[in-house]
Amino acid sequence: MRYSVTRLCGGKALMAAPREQLDIDMERAASVLSEAGEIRSTDEMMIVLSWKGMEVTVYRQGKVMFHPLDDRNTAVSYADEILSLIT
């Protein structure tokens, strides 16, 4: 999948947004992601979880934000990993 990667929070976070917008089933995604990390919060628009020592926010449209993270290639790799679990 191709992504647009944006630096956020003064460079402490990266958001990987798929070029093609998705419509993720957030209830199913939360169930799957609860096996990969600790879910901190979830609603119909986003899921926040602890994963690999980071706070990860997954949005319904497929955007994935990683905090803290500063490597763009890692952000893309991690976004692929997470989205492959839930799409």
Secondary structure, 3 states (H helix, E strand, C coil): CCEEEEEEHHHCEEEEEECCCCCCCHHHHHHHHCCCCEEEEECCCEEEEEECCEEEEEECCCCEEEECCCCHHHHHHHHHHHHHHHC
